[in-house]
Amino acid sequence: MQSPLFNHGEQQSQERYVIQNPQLLRVSLTGQDDVLARKGAMVAYQGLVDFDGEYKTPGQRRAQARTGEGLDLMRCSGQGTVYFANLAQHVHIVEVEQDGLTVDSAYVLALDSTLHTEVIAVDSQYGVSGSGKYQLNISGRGKVALMTSGQPLMMQVTPEKYVSVDADAIVAWSTGLRVQMQAQTTNSSVMRRRGNTGEGWELSFLGQGFALVQPSEVMPPQNAAIGQGIAAQFGAGQHGSHAQNQNNVWN
């Protein structure tokens, strides 16, 4: 049998994490270090691999219930090769080091089991009750695979050049950055959010590091609801500011 399909065979590599193609992640298991992956993200595997639900501590369960932010994971262990994907989202591998990574949990496909995760809050500039955005802080040393809707934009942040990003388009940023949630409004009309421009809350980053932005605000990875805490009320979550503007919430 002949077909161009046979050109898409397995990538041969000694690396633990390999981008099989832009939408597919290949992870090698040696029986020593497990990998944690989004539930249901396995599309194929070879070898002797076990899949089990990942235990959440009582603190993690409380944080997820309160904020809507957290990871629903499965633990993959054994010896073999596992392929992960989520609705053909673009996959990117990030090496987490001492500076750490802050990310919306909806965009995490897989990560090393040695990494530590913690829910943190981003406050609004105006102190509006309930307008914060909850994110996931990943620390330690290891790799994490992120997903984006389309090819992303990596923006460098320096002390001389700060960056502002739509709260619905941000995927991840360097944990060491100073970040503030704000809207381009006056304090007296903050609830109106830029009138009828269609733009909503944004995150401003200062310091030294990077901010990763996806070219999508309305279509996040499906089966991965982002920002279902109180931030969603203010356009910083699932369906974001566009959906809320369509419902005339702010006009």
DOVOBA-423239 format. One record per residue: residue number from 1; residue in three letters; chain; x, y, z of N, C-alpha, C in turn. Coordinates in pm, whole numbers, plus 50000, padded with zeros to 5 digits. Example, Ala and Ser with C-alpha at 12.3 -4.5 7.8 and 13.67 -1.06 7.14 Angstrom:
BEGIN
1|ala|A|51319|49431|50780|51230|49550|50780|51320|49670|50780
2|ser|A|51285|49775|50708|51367|49894|50714|51290|50003|50787
END
This chain:
BEGIN
1|met|A|50085|49881|50000|50000|50000|50000|50088|50124|50000
2|gln|A|50052|50224|49921|50128|50347|49914|50035|50466|49938
3|ser|A|50088|50564|50008|50011|50684|50036|50104|50787|50099
4|pro|A|50079|50917|50074|50156|51020|50145|50139|51013|50296
5|leu|A|50034|50943|50343|50014|50929|50487|50133|50862|50554
6|phe|A|50203|50776|50481|50315|50704|50541|50437|50794|50562
7|asn|A|50430|50917|50518|50537|51014|50546|50526|51069|50688
8|his|A|50414|51041|50755|50392|51095|50889|50419|50989|50995
9|gly|A|50532|50923|50985|50568|50819|51081|50620|50878|51211
10|glu|A|50658|50790|51303|50707|50832|51434|50840|50905|51422
11|gln|A|50853|51009|51505|50980|51080|51512|51077|51001|51599
12|gln|A|51197|50982|51550|51299|50911|51626|51384|51012|51703
13|ser|A|51388|50998|51835|51462|51093|51917|51492|51031|52052
14|gln|A|51600|51074|52115|51636|51032|52249|51575|51126|52355
15|glu|A|51515|51233|52310|51456|51329|52404|51329|51272|52466
16|arg|A|51302|51314|52589|51181|51267|52659|51055|51326|52597
17|tyr|A|51055|51456|52570|50943|51525|52507|50981|51560|52363
18|val|A|50897|51521|52268|50923|51550|52127|50794|51598|52062
19|ile|A|50803|51704|51982|50689|51748|51903|50680|51657|51781
20|gln|A|50585|51563|51783|50568|51470|51671|50527|51546|51545
21|asn|A|50432|51635|51560|50395|51732|51458|50335|51850|51533
22|pro|A|50302|51961|51469|50259|52079|51546|50144|52057|51643
23|gln|A|50063|51953|51621|49948|51930|51708|49958|51802|51791
24|leu|A|50074|51739|51793|50086|51609|51859|50217|51601|51938
25|leu|A|50205|51559|52064|50320|51548|52153|50354|51401|52177
26|arg|A|50484|51371|52170|50534|51236|52197|50618|51241|52325
27|val|A|50584|51154|52422|50658|51149|52548|50708|51007|52570
28|ser|A|50837|50994|52602|50898|50864|52629|50902|50838|52779
29|leu|A|50859|50720|52820|50863|50679|52960|50965|50568|52977
30|thr|A|51050|50582|53077|51157|50484|53099|51135|50399|53223
31|gly|A|51024|50421|53293|50999|50347|53417|51048|50418|53540
32|gln|A|51111|50535|53524|51164|50609|53638|51078|50729|53673
33|asp|A|51060|50820|53579|50984|50942|53605|50850|50937|53532
34|asp|A|50742|50958|53607|50608|50959|53547|50583|51093|53479
35|val|A|50482|51096|53393|50437|51221|53333|50290|51238|53369
36|leu|A|50253|51362|53399|50113|51397|53426|50055|51462|53302
37|ala|A|49937|51419|53262|49876|51471|53140|49729|51503|53165
38|arg|A|49677|51593|53083|49535|51626|53091|49452|51498|53071
39|lys|A|49349|51484|53150|49265|51365|53140|49208|51352|52998
40|gly|A|49219|51232|52944|49164|51205|52812|49250|51250|52696
41|ala|A|49372|51301|52723|49456|51356|52616|49537|51251|52541
42|met|A|49542|51127|52591|49617|51023|52522|49545|50983|52393
43|val|A|49619|50983|52282|49560|50940|52154|49620|50807|52106
44|ala|A|49738|50771|52156|49801|50643|52119|49917|50618|52215
45|tyr|A|49955|50490|52228|50075|50459|52306|50130|50323|52264
46|gln|A|50258|50303|52298|50326|50177|52275|50396|50136|52402
47|gly|A|50406|50006|52426|50476|49958|52543|50384|49926|52659
48|leu|A|50444|49912|52777|50371|49880|52900|50350|50008|52979
49|val|A|50238|50073|52955|50209|50202|53017|50079|50191|53096
50|asp|A|50080|50243|53219|49961|50246|53303|49909|50389|53311
51|phe|A|49777|50404|53311|49712|50534|53324|49623|50531|53448
52|asp|A|49642|50630|53533|49566|50634|53658|49530|50779|53690
53|gly|A|49417|50799|53757|49378|50933|53798|49477|50988|53899
54|glu|A|49504|51118|53890|49600|51182|53981|49528|51236|54104
55|tyr|A|49579|51201|54221|49519|51243|54347|49537|51393|54367
56|lys|A|49432|51458|54416|49439|51599|54454|49432|51610|54605
57|thr|A|49517|51695|54659|49513|51719|54803|49386|51797|54837
58|pro|A|49341|51794|54963|49225|51873|55002|49242|52022|54970
59|gly|A|49365|52073|54986|49390|52213|54953|49372|52242|54806
60|gln|A|49418|52150|54720|49402|52167|54575|49255|52162|54536
61|arg|A|49179|52072|54598|49037|52063|54566|48963|52189|54608
62|arg|A|48997|52242|54725|48932|52365|54771|48967|52482|54681
63|ala|A|49094|52491|54640|49136|52601|54553|49066|52595|54419
64|gln|A|49051|52476|54362|48985|52463|54233|48836|52495|54244
65|ala|A|48774|52452|54354|48632|52480|54372|48607|52630|54390
66|arg|A|48701|52698|54455|48684|52841|54482|48715|52928|54361
67|thr|A|48815|52888|54282|48864|52974|54174|48832|52924|54034
68|gly|A|48801|52795|54020|48784|52738|53887|48915|52706|53819
69|glu|A|49027|52735|53885|49159|52712|53828|49221|52587|53890
70|gly|A|49276|52500|53807|49340|52379|53856|49352|52279|53744
71|leu|A|49424|52172|53769|49451|52073|53666|49380|51942|53699
72|asp|A|49303|51891|53605|49247|51756|53614|49338|51664|53535
73|leu|A|49417|51585|53607|49527|51513|53545|49513|51362|53559
74|met|A|49583|51291|53470|49605|51148|53485|49755|51125|53492
75|arg|A|49793|51022|53566|49936|50988|53580|49968|50873|53484
76|cys|A|50072|50894|53403|50115|50794|53306|50250|50739|53352
77|ser|A|50257|50609|53374|50379|50547|53425|50408|50419|53349
78|gly|A|50530|50371|53364|50570|50248|53297|50682|50271|53198
79|gln|A|50689|50187|53098|50792|50196|52994|50725|50193|52858
80|gly|A|50753|50295|52778|50692|50300|52646|50687|50442|52593
81|thr|A|50604|50463|52495|50588|50592|52430|50440|50628|52427
82|val|A|50408|50751|52468|50270|50796|52473|50256|50920|52386
83|tyr|A|50146|50927|52312|50116|51042|52228|49996|51116|52286
84|phe|A|50011|51249|52299|49906|51333|52357|49864|51441|52258
85|ala|A|49735|51474|52260|49682|51584|52179|49548|51626|52237
86|asn|A|49503|51745|52200|49372|51793|52242|49310|51874|52129
87|leu|A|49222|51811|52051|49148|51879|51946|49238|51959|51852
88|ala|A|49351|51900|51817|49444|51959|51720|49496|52096|51761
89|gln|A|49502|52123|51892|49566|52246|51937|49717|52238|51910
90|his|A|49780|52352|51886|49924|52356|51865|49995|52330|51999
91|val|A|50100|52249|51994|50170|52206|52115|50309|52270|52120
92|his|A|50349|52313|52240|50479|52379|52259|50541|52327|52389
93|ile|A|50670|52296|52386|50741|52246|52503|50818|52360|52569
94|val|A|50801|52373|52700|50869|52478|52776|50950|52413|52887
95|glu|A|51075|52455|52901|51161|52408|53009|51143|52503|53128
96|val|A|51088|52451|53236|51066|52532|53356|51191|52526|53442
97|glu|A|51241|52644|53478|51360|52651|53562|51329|52735|53685
98|gln|A|51432|52795|53744|51415|52863|53871|51317|52980|53864
99|asp|A|51309|53048|53747|51222|53165|53740|51074|53126|53739
100|gly|A|51040|53002|53706|50902|52956|53714|50817|53002|53596
101|leu|A|50697|52945|53587|50605|52973|53478|50465|52989|53535
102|thr|A|50396|53095|53493|50257|53116|53531|50171|53095|53407
103|val|A|50066|53014|53418|49991|52971|53301|49844|52953|53336
104|asp|A|49759|52971|53238|49619|52933|53253|49613|52782|53240
105|ser|A|49556|52715|53339|49560|52568|53340|49493|52506|53219
106|ala|A|49403|52579|53151|49336|52524|53033|49434|52495|52920
107|tyr|A|49553|52556|52924|49648|52541|52815|49759|52442|52847
108|val|A|49748|52367|52956|49848|52267|52993|49806|52132|52937
109|leu|A|49892|52071|52857|49865|51939|52801|49932|51830|52885
110|ala|A|50057|51850|52924|50131|51750|53002|50245|51819|53075
111|leu|A|50293|51756|53182|50408|51811|53255|50474|51700|53335
112|asp|A|50601|51724|53369|50675|51630|53452|50612|51623|53591
113|ser|A|50609|51503|53647|50547|51485|53779|50628|51549|53890
114|thr|A|50752|51588|53861|50837|51652|53963|50805|51800|53982
115|leu|A|50729|51861|53891|50697|52002|53901|50588|52026|54005
116|his|A|50591|52145|54065|50493|52182|54167|50397|52286|54110
117|thr|A|50267|52273|54140|50167|52368|54091|50093|52432|54207
118|glu|A|50056|52560|54190|49985|52635|54294|49898|52741|54229
119|val|A|49774|52755|54274|49683|52856|54222|49717|52991|54283
120|ile|A|49729|53093|54197|49755|53229|54244|49650|53322|54184
121|ala|A|49639|53442|54238|49542|53541|54191|49613|53663|54135
122|val|A|49557|53718|54028|49604|53844|53972|49497|53949|54003
123|asp|A|49534|54053|54075|49437|54153|54117|49415|54258|54009
124|ser|A|49296|54319|54012|49268|54427|53918|49328|54557|53967
125|gln|A|49353|54646|53872|49412|54775|53902|49323|54857|53995
126|tyr|A|49191|54843|53980|49099|54929|54051|49044|54867|54178
127|gly|A|49085|54743|54207|49037|54680|54328|48889|54648|54322
128|val|A|48836|54627|54201|48696|54593|54187|48674|54453|54243
129|ser|A|48584|54438|54335|48561|54309|54398|48523|54205|54293
130|gly|A|48596|54091|54294|48564|53981|54204|48622|53993|54066
131|ser|A|48702|54096|54038|48752|54114|53902|48891|54057|53882
132|gly|A|48943|53980|53978|49073|53921|53962|49071|53804|53865
133|lys|A|49190|53761|53822|49204|53647|53731|49292|53545|53799
134|tyr|A|49246|53423|53808|49324|53318|53873|49407|53243|53770
135|gln|A|49530|53213|53807|49624|53143|53720|49691|53031|53798
136|leu|A|49770|52953|53727|49842|52842|53788|49992|52872|53782
137|asn|A|50056|52866|53896|50200|52888|53903|50270|52752|53904
138|ile|A|50363|52731|53809|50438|52606|53799|50583|52634|53834
139|ser|A|50635|52561|53931|50772|52584|53977|50847|52452|53985
140|gly|A|50979|52464|54002|51065|52347|54005|51147|52339|53876
141|arg|A|51195|52221|53848|51271|52198|53725|51209|52082|53647
142|gly|A|51180|52108|53522|51120|52005|53439|51055|52066|53316
143|lys|A|50983|51984|53243|50920|52028|53118|50769|52029|53133
144|val|A|50709|52123|53062|50563|52131|53053|50528|52155|52907
145|ala|A|50424|52087|52860|50375|52105|52723|50249|52190|52728
146|leu|A|50252|52303|52655|50140|52395|52650|50067|52383|52516
147|met|A|49940|52423|52516|49859|52423|52394|49817|52566|52362
148|thr|A|49807|52596|52233|49752|52725|52189|49660|52703|52071
149|ser|A|49565|52794|52055|49480|52793|51936|49554|52869|51827
150|gly|A|49624|52798|51739|49706|52860|51637|49847|52885|51686
151|gln|A|49932|52934|51597|50070|52963|51633|50076|53087|51720
152|pro|A|50146|53080|51834|50145|53191|51929|50247|53300|51897
153|leu|A|50241|53404|51976|50336|53515|51972|50408|53521|52105
154|met|A|50542|53517|52102|50622|53531|52222|50671|53675|52233
155|met|A|50627|53744|52337|50662|53885|52355|50762|53899|52469
156|gln|A|50874|53963|52441|50976|53985|52541|50941|54109|52624
157|val|A|50955|54096|52754|50930|54207|52846|51063|54248|52908
158|thr|A|51094|54377|52904|51217|54430|52963|51182|54548|53053
159|pro|A|51275|54588|53140|51248|54705|53224|51216|54830|53144
160|glu|A|51266|54838|53020|51242|54954|52936|51116|54940|52850
161|lys|A|51060|54817|52843|50946|54793|52754|50847|54699|52821
162|tyr|A|50738|54757|52872|50636|54671|52930|50536|54630|52822
163|val|A|50463|54524|52849|50372|54464|52751|50233|54451|52812
164|ser|A|50130|54483|52734|49992|54463|52776|49927|54363|52683
165|val|A|49848|54271|52739|49789|54160|52664|49643|54146|52702
166|asp|A|49558|54117|52604|49419|54088|52631|49410|53969|52726
167|ala|A|49328|53981|52830|49318|53876|52931|49266|53745|52874
168|asp|A|49198|53748|52760|49148|53626|52699|49247|53564|52602
169|ala|A|49356|53634|52569|49454|53583|52473|49583|53535|52541
170|ile|A|49605|53574|52665|49728|53534|52733|49726|53385|52764
171|val|A|49841|53320|52744|49855|53177|52772|49944|53156|52893
172|ala|A|50061|53222|52896|50157|53200|53004|50252|53318|53009
173|trp|A|50323|53330|53124|50427|53432|53135|50528|53392|53242
174|ser|A|50641|53459|53241|50745|53435|53342|50692|53475|53479
175|thr|A|50706|53385|53576|50652|53411|53709|50714|53535|53772
176|gly|A|50839|53565|53739|50907|53679|53800|50855|53815|53756
177|leu|A|50772|53820|53654|50719|53948|53607|50618|54006|53705
178|arg|A|50615|54139|53713|50508|54206|53786|50390|54220|53692
179|val|A|50273|54184|53740|50155|54182|53653|50039|54250|53723
180|gln|A|49962|54324|53643|49846|54394|53695|49733|54382|53596
181|met|A|49614|54355|53647|49496|54346|53563|49429|54483|53559
182|gln|A|49394|54529|53439|49338|54663|53428|49249|54673|53305
183|ala|A|49172|54780|53300|49090|54812|53184|49116|54957|53148
184|gln|A|49112|54989|53019|49137|55125|52974|49012|55210|52994
185|thr|A|48986|55240|53119|48869|55321|53155|48908|55415|53267
186|thr|A|48820|55504|53301|48838|55584|53422|48784|55505|53539
187|asn|A|48826|55541|53659|48783|55470|53778|48633|55474|53795
188|ser|A|48570|55584|53761|48427|55598|53783|48344|55513|53687
189|ser|A|48405|55472|53573|48328|55395|53476|48395|55262|53446
190|val|A|48467|55205|53545|48544|55085|53521|48455|54969|53477
191|met|A|48330|54964|53524|48244|54853|53488|48206|54854|53341
192|arg|A|48223|54970|53274|48181|54979|53135|48285|54923|53038
193|arg|A|48411|54925|53077|48519|54863|52999|48527|54910|52855
194|arg|A|48583|55026|52833|48613|55078|52700|48490|55095|52611
195|gly|A|48377|55122|52671|48258|55151|52592|48223|55039|52495
196|asn|A|48209|55074|52366|48166|54975|52266|48279|54930|52175
197|thr|A|48404|54932|52224|48518|54893|52140|48528|54742|52126
198|gly|A|48465|54666|52213|48479|54521|52209|48599|54470|52286
199|glu|A|48681|54561|52340|48797|54521|52418|48762|54525|52566
200|gly|A|48822|54433|52642|48789|54424|52783|48911|54435|52872
201|trp|A|48920|54345|52969|49031|54350|53064|49161|54307|52996
202|glu|A|49269|54363|53046|49402|54329|52995|49496|54309|53111
203|leu|A|49607|54239|53084|49713|54220|53182|49834|54298|53135
204|ser|A|49892|54376|53225|50013|54452|53195|50131|54388|53268
205|phe|A|50241|54366|53196|50358|54299|53250|50477|54394|53254
206|leu|A|50547|54393|53366|50667|54474|53383|50777|54389|53443
207|gly|A|50902|54420|53407|51016|54347|53459|51098|54286|53348
208|gln|A|51148|54165|53370|51232|54097|53273|51179|53956|53253
209|gly|A|51137|53924|53130|51085|53791|53104|51009|53787|52973
210|phe|A|50905|53703|52967|50829|53687|52843|50681|53670|52875
211|ala|A|50599|53698|52774|50455|53672|52780|50416|53600|52652
212|leu|A|50348|53487|52666|50308|53405|52552|50160|53431|52521
213|val|A|50132|53472|52395|49998|53511|52353|49953|53421|52239
214|gln|A|49827|53378|52243|49773|53300|52131|49687|53390|52042
215|pro|A|49676|53357|51913|49600|53440|51820|49451|53408|51824
216|ser|A|49395|53398|51944|49255|53363|51959|49206|53413|52093
217|glu|A|49086|53470|52095|49025|53513|52219|48895|53439|52248
218|val|A|48833|53385|52143|48699|53329|52156|48699|53178|52158
219|met|A|48803|53114|52103|48802|52968|52089|48920|52906|52163
220|pro|A|48910|52893|52295|49016|52826|52371|49010|52676|52347
221|pro|A|49113|52602|52395|49105|52457|52382|48975|52405|52440
222|gln|A|48901|52328|52364|48775|52275|52413|48802|52162|52511
223|asn|A|48699|52128|52587|48713|52032|52696|48809|52084|52801
224|ala|A|48838|52214|52798|48930|52274|52893|48878|52413|52924
225|ala|A|48784|52422|53016|48719|52550|53044|48813|52640|53122
226|ile|A|48841|52757|53069|48936|52845|53134|48864|52945|53223
227|gly|A|48929|52977|53335|48884|53085|53421|48739|53078|53461
228|gln|A|48694|52966|53519|48554|52955|53555|48525|53014|53691
229|gly|A|48624|53075|53754|48598|53141|53879|48530|53275|53857
230|ile|A|48537|53363|53955|48470|53492|53945|48528|53578|53836
231|ala|A|48651|53546|53789|48710|53625|53681|48627|53615|53554
232|ala|A|48556|53504|53536|48479|53486|53413|48372|53593|53400
233|gln|A|48327|53649|53512|48225|53753|53506|48278|53880|53441
234|phe|A|48409|53896|53439|48468|54019|53392|48547|54000|53264
235|gly|A|48512|53900|53185|48574|53883|53054|48709|53819|53058
236|ala|A|48749|53761|53170|48880|53698|53180|48862|53549|53197
237|gly|A|48789|53487|53108|48766|53345|53121|48696|53289|53000
238|gln|A|48627|53178|53017|48566|53107|52906|48471|53198|52829
239|his|A|48492|53206|52698|48417|53289|52605|48449|53437|52622
240|gly|A|48512|53477|52730|48576|53607|52744|48493|53729|52712
241|ser|A|48565|53838|52684|48500|53967|52664|48414|53968|52539
242|his|A|48453|53894|52436|48375|53895|52313|48236|53840|52336
243|ala|A|48228|53727|52407|48097|53668|52431|48014|53760|52518
244|gln|A|48078|53825|52614|48002|53912|52702|47955|54036|52628
245|asn|A|48038|54085|52537|47994|54200|52458|47878|54161|52367
246|gln|A|47882|54037|52314|47773|53992|52229|47643|53985|52307
247|asn|A|47655|53957|52437|47535|53950|52520|47499|54086|52578
248|asn|A|47573|54191|52535|47546|54327|52580|47555|54344|52732
249|val|A|47645|54264|52793|47660|54275|52936|47717|54410|52976
250|trp|A|47807|54461|52889|47880|54582|52929|47831|54705|52855
251|asn|A|47733|54698|52770|47690|54812|52694|47554|54863|52740
END
